[in-house]
Amino acid sequence: MCKRVFVLHKGESVYDGNFNTLINNVNPKRKLVFEFSDLADKNSVDNLLSGFEYNINGSILTSFLPEEKLQLLLKILLKNFSASNISFEDLPVDETMKTFFENPSKYLK
């Protein structure tokens, strides 16, 4: 990906700058997928992770949060559970840019 982008919207310049900064302004959330080594007790997980948004399906926890909260969530998970797999995913750029073009002024400072 390019580090610097120049974005036109309806024939007018709306952004000239760092691509990652633009993406983070539009959608600061990332996805965490944490697979428990052993099936975790749902009540234990709920007690430890109150205040975080997440879903558990079987032994897989997924969460969409801003980077700082995601790192805090991961720290708690690693302190209390063992993982067989952990991955972070950025949300798709095409969806992020679609959101940006629906209302560019909302994301530009």
C-alpha positions in Angstrom: 0.0 0.0 0.0 1.0 3.6 -0.6 2.1 5.6 2.4 0.7 8.8 1.1 -2.6 9.2 -0.7 -4.4 12.0 -2.4 -8.2 11.5 -2.3 -10.7 13.3 -4.6 -14.4 13.2 -3.8 -16.9 14.6 -6.4 -14.0 16.4 -8.1 -12.7 18.1 -5.0 -9.6 17.3 -3.0 -10.7 16.0 0.4 -7.5 14.4 1.8 -3.8 14.5 1.1 -1.7 12.6 3.6 -0.7 9.3 5.2 -2.9 6.4 4.2 -2.8 4.6 7.5 -3.8 7.7 9.4 -6.8 8.1 7.1 -7.8 4.5 7.7 -7.4 4.7 11.5 -9.5 7.9 11.5 -12.3 6.2 9.6 -12.2 2.9 11.4 -9.9 2.6 14.4 -11.1 -0.9 15.3 -9.2 -4.2 14.7 -10.4 -7.8 15.1 -8.9 -10.2 17.6 -9.4 -13.9 17.2 -8.3 -15.8 20.3 -8.6 -19.6 20.3 -8.5 -21.1 23.8 -6.3 -24.3 24.2 -9.0 -25.8 26.4 -12.7 -25.0 26.4 -13.0 -22.0 28.8 -15.7 -21.7 31.3 -18.0 -18.9 29.9 -18.8 -17.5 33.4 -15.1 -17.2 34.2 -14.5 -15.4 30.9 -17.5 -13.1 31.4 -16.3 -12.2 34.9 -12.7 -11.4 33.7 -13.8 -9.5 30.6 -16.6 -7.4 31.8 -16.4 -4.1 30.1 -15.2 -5.6 26.8 -17.3 -6.4 23.8 -16.6 -9.9 22.5 -18.3 -13.1 21.2 -17.4 -16.7 22.0 -18.3 -19.5 19.7 -17.0 -22.8 21.1 -13.3 -22.3 21.9 -13.0 -19.1 19.8 -13.3 -15.6 21.1 -13.6 -12.7 18.6 -13.6 -9.0 19.4 -13.7 -5.8 17.4 -12.1 -3.0 19.4 -9.8 0.0 19.0 -6.1 -1.0 19.3 -5.5 0.1 22.9 -8.6 -1.8 24.2 -7.7 -4.8 22.1 -4.2 -4.9 23.6 -5.6 -4.7 27.1 -8.1 -7.5 26.4 -5.3 -9.7 25.0 -3.2 -9.1 28.1 -6.0 -10.2 30.4 -6.6 -13.3 28.2 -3.0 -14.3 28.1 -2.6 -13.9 31.9 -5.6 -16.2 32.6 -5.8 -18.6 29.7 -3.6 -20.5 27.3 -4.1 -20.0 23.6 -3.7 -22.4 20.7 -3.9 -19.6 18.2 -4.1 -15.8 18.2 -4.6 -13.4 15.3 -5.2 -9.8 14.7 -6.9 -8.6 11.5 -7.4 -5.1 10.2 -10.9 -4.5 8.8 -11.1 -4.5 5.0 -9.8 -1.3 3.4 -12.6 -1.3 0.8 -15.3 -1.2 3.5 -13.4 1.5 5.4 -13.1 3.7 2.3 -16.8 3.2 1.4 -17.6 4.5 4.9 -15.3 7.4 4.4 -16.9 8.4 1.1 -20.4 8.4 2.6 -19.4 11.4 4.7 -15.7 12.5 4.3 -16.0 15.6 6.5 -16.9 13.4 9.5 -13.4 11.8 9.4 -11.3 14.8 8.5 -9.9 17.1 11.1 
